[in-house]
Amino acid sequence: MSFIGRPNPETAPAYAKYYFDRTIGQDDLMLALEQDLKQTTAFIEGLPENKADFQYADDKWTLKGVILHVIETERVFQYRALRFSRKDKTPVEGFDEGWYAQHNNTEQRTLSDLKDEFFDVRKATISLFKGMTPAMLDEAGMANNSPNTARNLGWMILGHGIHHCNIIKERYLVDADEIF
């Protein structure tokens, strides 16, 4: 099965271009997802436990909250990709990431636990996409009042995770005094 092909911004919500741009230089979705699985799992494993509950500002998520947000968003995007690939034209509602963050129980989670969950969710993403033909990847649907395709959602999963790993590096892995 061929997974070669970049996302199409014309069949995606406007915000998706930012995530697509995080993946420039890659054109094989499956290879990129598999490589990112290894990189992100190792990245989470290397995070210092003393930063797990760190927030760089009062109104920002903890480090664990950011990782869980990546996991939950990947699950939402998986579901959309599944629906679209199966020619389900029923519009899919959006989700409120802030609401999810308020009700996600990160206080009871560890970085190790979240690393394992990320690994499991990404393996499920890879399995989902491996079962798709090129035609299924390009099936379109509507989510959150915007058109999208399964292929685009795969690239959005990848770019969204890369974006948040960069945010963690830039804002969470420094002392609070260094930010200001």
Secondary structure, 3 states (H helix, E strand, C coil): CCCECCCCHHHCCCCHHHHHHCCCCCCEHHHHHHHHHHHHHHHHHCCCHHHCCCCCCCCCCCHHHHHHHHHHHHHHHHHHHHHHHCCCCCCECCCCHHHHHHCCCHHHCCHHHHHHHHHHHHHHHHHHHHCCCHHHHCCEEEECCEEEEHHHHHHHHHHHHHHHHHHHHHHHCCCHHHHC
